[in-house]
Amino acid sequence: MLEQVSTRGVLRGPVDWVFPAWMLYVEYATQKIAETFPLSEEEKRQLLHFRGTLTQLLLEAQKQAKAKLAALYEAVAEGTYRVEGNKLYAPDGTWMYVIGDSAPHIPIRGVTAKTCLPDLLKLPLERLELLQLGWRASDEGRHKRQPYMGTTQPWQVFTWAAARYGELYACVLSTNLTHEGISIEVYIKAKSWRQRWSKDEAISLVAEYLRRGEWTPMLTMWLGDGKAKWRNILQSKYELLVATKEPWRLGIRKGAYEALVATGKEAFVKLRETAGAYGELLDLLKTHKWIYIKLATDDGFRAALKQKNSITVEGIVMFLRLVSGGGGSLLAEHYTRDPGKAHAAVDKLKAAGLRPNIVRSGPNYVVYIATTDLLKLAEEDDAVRRTVAQYLAEKAENGTPRQREIARKLLQRHPLFLSS
């Protein structure tokens, strides 16, 4: 559960895993917050009420989601469904949205509650408003003059609410269907605050603050709409990218809806330095984009992660990755945008007696070797064996449901990796 939050932000999987995983995360986050931030007895009571409210909402939503999923699955399996407009109906009237290329989603009805979150950060108002501004420029919406957040990422529930503390209205909005299972969308409205900015005003202000050297709004804007390209950062390629409809307002246009705000390690150093107490919260919540900032700014942290998830073959750094196809397998992949370097890597691996493949993936060339070659390398090199063994053990324990399934199969199939 924590691995998904720290690498992708979103929890996805079977319905009977995702809802309990959300509840477990809420419990974990509440405990860590209570241990880390100085709270009065009343503030602790409010925090526990927030935890209890979210947990109860998730329990109620799980029951509704399971019943609706079962009805829709049966209708599709038996061919008794009907489609009207952008909705697919089961015979009993249960329905879900099916809109173009968007993920199908099942609305959850009537699972709502009021709660509150105490002021965890204890920041001056002008400082807090800078955090709010960045959220407004990205993911935050407005309903009847009040700010709200709809999110499938459990860490964002806490980080956004911390910047909009006080009375909250919360609900589980929908269950979304993806190729990796379901995800849950939670909606929270901050009833103690009024929305001060339109979306356009907020984006303009973030850009203006950035020109004046104030990075705080950019921190929360990046937490909302920032692009975390893990392969780049692990290879020390520093690009601060933000998804936006008008990229030129924030930086250099890179793609149709992507702004290159800054390059270089210093940009991420500024984001980390400006975070202050908010950084403590992001850290304990295992926020994946905060971990990305830490990777960009901490050479030791980055080196440790690379060592944990990669092997070196003939001088070529290759990253381990589980894939689902064919019942599941483990690959080691090397990424480059240079076709000459890609083919040179292939030649080196072939010369070592391996059977590499090369494919295009967006702008990258991916050179990879499959499980059979990894077994051969592990038998010859104990460092490779230990790295693969540790990687599989970690995925078997903390990966997504599908990753756990594949990792456990590989460990059973190849006892070589059972001892690290």
Order of alpha helices (4+ residues) and beta strands (2+ residues): alpha-alpha-alpha-beta-beta-beta-beta-beta-alpha-beta-beta-alpha-beta-beta-alpha-alpha-alpha-beta-beta-beta-alpha-alpha-alpha-alpha-beta-beta-beta-alpha-beta-beta-alpha-alpha-alpha
